[in-house]
């Protein structure tokens, strides 16, 4: 059995009047008709301007496509956008609440109602920001004096114990 390819994405409309579809023909015919009437009503310069604008608009309406959509469809959508009322759902209004700072008893009541997870998070935040433990509490200020950063010839940096021989007393030799 032979295989046949099925054409996809066909966007051709029936050509009714020569190479034009019916809507294309009507747009161009309306512009030509307007130019014909304007020739007998207005002066030459005004007729030329009106005909030029009308024929340009008709050609644009008949042949221009933007992102696969015809220009009249885009103009209808833009007109509906500007004329119809819109509701902005992302600008939802909330009722304002006033919070009063209560007594110490209310604050203690809130803290008692706080779950274990929130307590752990607040303690972890305090530790991370250094509010609970400091270097003085841990005795780390002495470690800064005892240890010093040393850079080796290879560029590696290490913490090494500092030994100050001048400050220490040398043990006396036994005789």
Buried (B, 14 or more C-beta within 10 A) or exposed (E): EEEEEEEEEEEEEEEEEEEBBEBBBBBBEBBBEBBEEBEEEBEEEEBBEBBEEBBEBBBEBBEEEEEEEBBBEBEEEEEEEEEEEEEEEEEEEEEEEEEEEEEEEEEEEEEEEEEEEEEEEEEEEEEEEEEEEEEEEEEEEEEEEEEEEEEEEEEEEEEEEEEEEEEEEEEEEEE
